[in-house]
Amino acid sequence: MPGALVLTAHGDDMEFFAGGTIALLCERGWDVDVLIATDNSRGTFELSTEQMFGLRLKEADAAAQVLGVRSVSCLDYPDGFLCETPHTTLRGQFMDAIRRHRPGIVFTWDPWAPYENHPDHRAVSWAAMEAASFAHFPLYYPEQLAGGLEPYYVPEVWYFAKNPVDVNKRVALSDAAIQKKIDALCCYDSQMVLTLRDHQIAIESAPYDVPRITGLDPHDYRAYIDHTVRRGALRAGREAGMEYAEQFRRTRWGGTERQAPDGTIPPDPV
Ligand SMILES: [Zn+2]
C-alpha cells in the first residue's frame, strides 16, 4: 500500500487543510507520516514559549491518533522564524524525509497560492516543492545517498492553501471524515483557543461587533471550530456537487498524464 508524507510548518496546518483527506487515506490503509518544521512555540496569546514547546508533540500526536496517522515528527525550528533557517538546509531535510519514506503523495503548502501572510508557510512551501521536484536527482544532497538512501521520484504533490488557485482535485468527505477532521483540530487545544481569540481580536479592531463570535469564551471553541470547518467544507464542495469537500492543486507524474493512453489512469485513492 502506498504512503503519503505531509511536509508542513505548524502542528495544525495539515488538519485544517487536509485533515479529512488524510483520515480517508488512513481508513483505506495508507501509511501517512507527518513532518512539522517548527516548534509551534508562538501560536498563543496566553501561554509561554516553554509551555507551548511542551505541548507541540503532545497535541500533534493526539490529532494523529484521531486521523490514523502513522508517525509525527518535528524539526523544532523556532515558530515564526523559519526564514532564518537556510532554505537549502530545510530543503535537504525535506528531501531526506522523501527519500526515507518514498511516498506516493506529498502534501504541503502551495508556493504559488496568493496572499499567504505567514512566513513559515511560505518557507515550507518553497523548500518542500523543490525537495519533491528534485529528490530523484542523485547529485542533490549526495551525503544522504552515501548514508544508504536512494533517489526517489515523487509521483504526486497535493498542495493546500488558505486561498487556493488552480484547484484541480476535490475530495468528498464522508460524515465520519469531517468529524475526524474537527476532532483532530480540537486536539490542538492551544491552537484552537488562539484561532478563536485571533478572530475576536480582529473584530474588536473593527467599528462593529459580531456578538456570536466576541461573546464566546475562547476556551469554549468546539462549536465555533465545528461551524467554521463545516462552512469551509460546504463551500469547497458546492462547485463540485459534493456536500463536504477539501480542495487541492495537484501535480502528478510530471505532467505526463497528457500522454497517457486512454483508460490507463487508475481511479484516485480518495
Ligand atoms: Zn501554520
Boltz pocket constraint, residues with backbone or C-beta under 6 A from the ligand:
constraints:
  - pocket:
      binder: B
      contacts: [[A, 9], [A, 10], [A, 12], [A, 13], [A, 118], [A, 121]]
      max_distance: 6.0
